[in-house]
Amino acid sequence: MSDWITVAKVGELAPGQWRVVDADGAQIVVINYKGDYFAIEDVCSHDGGQLSNGDLDGDEFICPRHGAAFCIRTGKAMTPPAYDPTAIFPVRVEGGEIQVRDDRWD
């Protein structure tokens, strides 16, 4: 089980912004979407590219390489050329800090 990792203090990550953190070797994008926080693995399931270099369009992250879209709530691939989901992670606010962890191996 991985520990919770502090991403930012509440207020440092404005709506529409994101930050990438390393959680035990996994690159995770933590996104403030309309005041709610979501976390998605920073990898396009189509070709392994970094999603964090792309754009946020509503609640979908758009891969900059080929335009695949991923739902930040579920990780589901929404458009080709990606068909497989990318991982999502739990996010919490604790003591005024936004935190994330990789729970895949719990």
N, C-alpha and C positions, 0 to 999 in steps of 0.2 A: 504494500500500500504506500502510495506517495503522500508526502505532507502537503498541506496547503501552502501555496506560494503567493506572496503579495505582489499584485500587479501594479497597483497605484492606490493613492488615497482617494476617497470619494471626493468628487469635484475636480480631480486632475484629468479625468477622462470624460470629455464633454460628449453629449449625444452626437452620434455619427462618427466618433473617433474610435480607434482601436490601438491596441498595443500587443506586441509579440513577446512572449516569455518562454523560457526553456523550463520544461518540467521533466526532470530525469531523462533528458535526451529528446523528448518530444517538443516540437515547436507548436505553441498554442497561441491563437489569435483571440484576444479578449476584446469584445465589442460592446460599446454602449449604444444600444438601439432604443431611442425614445425613453431613456432613463432606466431601462432594464439591461442587465448584463448577460451576454451569451459568450460561449467559448467553443471554438471549432479548431480542429487540427489545421495547421498551416500547410496543407498539402492537397493538391488537386488529385482526385482518384483517377483521372484520365491519364496524366503523364508525370505526376510527381512534382509539378511546379508549385511555387509558393503562392497561396491565395492572398497573402497580406500585401503583395505588390499590385493587387487589383483594386476594384471599387466595390463599395457597398451600394446596392440598389434596393431600397426598401429593406426587407429582411433576407435578402440574398447577397452572398458574396460572389463576385464575378471574377473568374480566373483571367488574368491578363494575357495568358498565352493563346488560348483558343476560345475563350468566351463561355466556358461551362459555368453554370450558376449553381450555388449550393445554399440551401436554407440554413440560416444560422441557428434556428430553433431545433432542427432535427438532424442536420447534416446531410439530408437527402439531396442527391443530384437532381436538379430541376430541369436541366437542358443538356443536350448532347454538346460536345462529344463525351461527356462524363455520364456514366450509368450507375456506378457504384457510389454509395455514400462516403462521406469523410466523417471521422470521429467527432463527437461533441463531448464536452466535459462539464462537470458541475462548477458553478460559480457561486460565491457567497460574499456578503458584506459583513465583516466582523471587526468591531472596534474601529469603525471608520475607514477600513481598508477593503479594497476589492481583492478577492483571493480566488484562485483556481487550483485544481489538482487533477492529475491523471489517474482516474479510478479504474482503468481497464484491467488492471492486474490484481484487483482486490479479491 
